[in-house]
């Protein structure tokens, strides 16, 4: 009863924090917009300045929504992988999806020079890059799913995913060697992640994909709790292990693959947020971990994105750099604090 009350209070704090940070993310940037003006603009009214109204509706609101979607999707996919493989270092990209997406984008960006001029414009457009990323990650997903059907050992699937990742990285390295400085720069910018510049159509497509992945994840909560004690125990409870494993891999692939396609590969969030949720809520029950990881993912992603905008400045830092620089010390501190409490 005491733990239930504590969890309820923590969830209330997290929900309140999410709303505050969502407004702060829209408010802060090269131009600071007061909260009151944001509220008027989003509640059907108008901001006192037309420039503020334009910035809010066309730039900052779409970006803030994208940040929340990305934070939620990567965090939940990280939780799924860590439980399935029973490995604290597993993340959303452990199946090689990120490497497959990078390979697809590398073929487009680094190999576009060998295509006719009219095709270059098509494949180098934002949707061309999204399509290339989707095809690359889908190819790896298909390969991993085929392997998972044939193999009974879950750890072997993990190794196969890592091998696909290594192979994709090697091909990308070879393509980079024969590319121009301009092509390499463009590919590097994509690999650093980008949460802005998504149209409302792209955001809706991304949202639908992430919602589908979240529904599959919700359906996997009982199997995930059973898997905590190992495959044999899960089977003894009557769990169809192969089916559950397939659904978990598919859910992770939809979440991580769609996010990588639209926002690029974003580090740290999927690996670290599940650990933060476990340390704060002190539980391994996925009914609680699902929602706590979801909220922490959105909150931490909002904080990182707000920092990357350098409030009051003109520059925007790469989101990948901020997530790692900001997040890694927090996880280390939480782990040390937990060790101290146990000791």
Secondary structure as GFF3:
##gff-version 3
##sequence-region A 1 343
A	DSSP	alpha_helix	2	27	.	.	.	ID=ss1
A	DSSP	alpha_helix	35	42	.	.	.	ID=ss2
A	DSSP	alpha_helix	50	55	.	.	.	ID=ss3
A	DSSP	pi_helix	56	60	.	.	.	ID=ss4
A	DSSP	alpha_helix	61	84	.	.	.	ID=ss5
A	DSSP	alpha_helix	97	111	.	.	.	ID=ss6
A	DSSP	three_ten_helix	112	114	.	.	.	ID=ss7
A	DSSP	alpha_helix	117	123	.	.	.	ID=ss8
A	DSSP	alpha_helix	126	150	.	.	.	ID=ss9
A	DSSP	alpha_helix	154	177	.	.	.	ID=ss10
A	DSSP	alpha_helix	181	191	.	.	.	ID=ss11
A	DSSP	alpha_helix	200	219	.	.	.	ID=ss12
A	DSSP	alpha_helix	221	227	.	.	.	ID=ss13
A	DSSP	alpha_helix	231	236	.	.	.	ID=ss14
A	DSSP	alpha_helix	241	263	.	.	.	ID=ss15
A	DSSP	alpha_helix	269	281	.	.	.	ID=ss16
A	DSSP	alpha_helix	286	308	.	.	.	ID=ss17
A	DSSP	alpha_helix	319	342	.	.	.	ID=ss18
###
